[in-house]
Amino acid sequence: MIVADTNLIAYALITGTGSEKARQVLIKDQSWSAPRLWRSEFMNILALYMRRRQFDFVVAVDLFQGAERLLECNSTTHSGDNLKNGQFDNGIGGQFAPE
């Protein structure tokens, strides 16, 4: 089992400078785990990409759901289904809605 931080998760799903290494780790061991904080951190990464207009909300939702599948998450607070409502809910009262 790989205990992944948010950067490893992001590089596995979003092409960047660390993607090749992250995908090698995924090939070596497909059982990943991460602290609960990864969700909020990953949503911040997705929000940054959206602000920079590097991808849109639909792509962000797909990436979040892909990360949940990667980590086999069953959280209802941060479920990708909740993101389809048009906003990110960080579970602590803050929300991000695309413009």
Backbone torsions as a table, in degrees:
resi	resn	phi	psi	omega
1	MET	NA	136.9	176.7
2	ILE	-101.1	126.0	172.2
3	VAL	-94.1	107.2	-170.8
4	ALA	-98.2	145.3	168.8
5	ASP	-93.9	173.5	-175.0
6	THR	-62.8	-35.4	179.3
7	ASN	-63.0	-41.7	178.4
8	LEU	-63.6	-43.0	178.0
9	ILE	-61.4	-46.8	-178.2
10	ALA	-62.9	-45.9	-179.2
11	TYR	-66.1	-28.1	177.1
12	ALA	-68.7	-29.3	-174.2
13	LEU	-107.5	-26.3	-177.5
14	ILE	-118.1	122.1	-176.9
15	THR	-62.5	127.9	179.9
16	GLY	-164.6	-168.4	-174.5
17	THR	-63.0	-28.5	-178.6
18	GLY	-101.5	7.1	-173.9
19	SER	-63.9	-42.2	-178.0
20	GLU	-60.1	-46.5	179.6
21	LYS	-66.3	-41.3	179.7
22	ALA	-62.0	-40.2	-179.6
23	ARG	-71.4	-30.7	174.3
24	GLN	-65.0	-40.3	176.9
25	VAL	-62.6	-42.0	179.3
26	LEU	-63.5	-39.8	178.2
27	ILE	-65.5	-39.1	-178.6
28	LYS	-67.5	-41.4	-178.6
29	ASP	-147.5	112.9	-176.7
30	GLN	-88.9	1.2	178.1
31	SER	-96.8	102.4	-177.5
32	TRP	-113.8	148.3	174.4
33	SER	-137.0	157.0	178.9
34	ALA	-153.2	152.7	174.0
35	PRO	-61.3	154.5	-177.2
36	ARG	-57.5	-25.0	-178.6
37	LEU	-62.6	-19.3	-176.9
38	TRP	-56.1	-34.2	-176.2
39	ARG	-62.1	-50.0	179.6
40	SER	-64.6	-42.2	179.3
41	GLU	-64.2	-41.6	-179.6
42	PHE	-67.5	-38.1	176.5
43	MET	-63.0	-35.9	176.0
44	ASN	-63.6	-40.4	176.9
45	ILE	-63.0	-45.3	179.9
46	LEU	-62.9	-40.9	178.8
47	ALA	-62.7	-38.7	177.9
48	LEU	-61.9	-46.1	178.6
49	TYR	-62.2	-37.1	179.3
50	MET	-69.8	-41.4	177.6
51	ARG	-61.1	-35.8	178.7
52	ARG	-81.2	-1.1	180.0
53	ARG	59.9	34.1	177.3
54	GLN	-84.2	-23.2	166.5
55	PHE	-159.2	165.8	-174.1
56	ASP	-97.5	-177.8	-175.8
57	PHE	-61.5	-39.7	-179.1
58	VAL	-61.7	-42.6	177.8
59	VAL	-65.2	-40.9	178.4
60	ALA	-60.0	-43.5	178.5
61	VAL	-62.9	-44.9	178.8
62	ASP	-60.2	-42.0	179.0
63	LEU	-66.1	-40.4	178.5
64	PHE	-63.4	-44.0	178.7
65	GLN	-64.9	-36.4	175.5
66	GLY	-63.1	-39.8	177.4
67	ALA	-65.1	-41.0	177.1
68	GLU	-61.1	-42.4	178.2
69	ARG	-64.1	-41.3	179.0
70	LEU	-58.1	-40.9	-177.2
71	LEU	-96.9	1.4	179.8
72	GLU	51.0	52.2	-177.8
73	CYS	-82.8	144.3	176.1
74	ASN	-121.8	23.1	-177.2
75	SER	-72.6	131.6	175.7
76	THR	-86.1	-26.0	-179.8
77	THR	-63.3	-39.4	-175.7
78	HIS	-116.7	21.1	-178.9
79	SER	-58.3	140.9	176.5
80	GLY	-57.9	-27.2	176.8
81	ASP	-62.7	-34.8	178.0
82	ASN	-66.2	-28.8	-178.7
83	LEU	-69.7	-24.6	-178.6
84	LYS	-66.1	-14.1	177.8
85	ASN	-71.4	-5.6	177.7
86	GLY	99.4	12.5	178.0
87	GLN	-153.6	154.8	171.9
88	PHE	-91.8	132.1	173.5
89	ASP	-111.3	117.7	-175.9
90	ASN	-83.4	2.6	175.0
91	GLY	81.8	-3.4	179.8
92	ILE	-127.4	28.0	175.2
93	GLY	96.0	-11.6	179.0
94	GLY	-96.4	145.6	178.9
95	GLN	-134.8	152.0	175.0
96	PHE	-123.5	122.7	175.9
97	ALA	-118.5	132.4	179.0
98	PRO	-65.6	150.6	179.8
99	GLU	-77.7	NA	NA
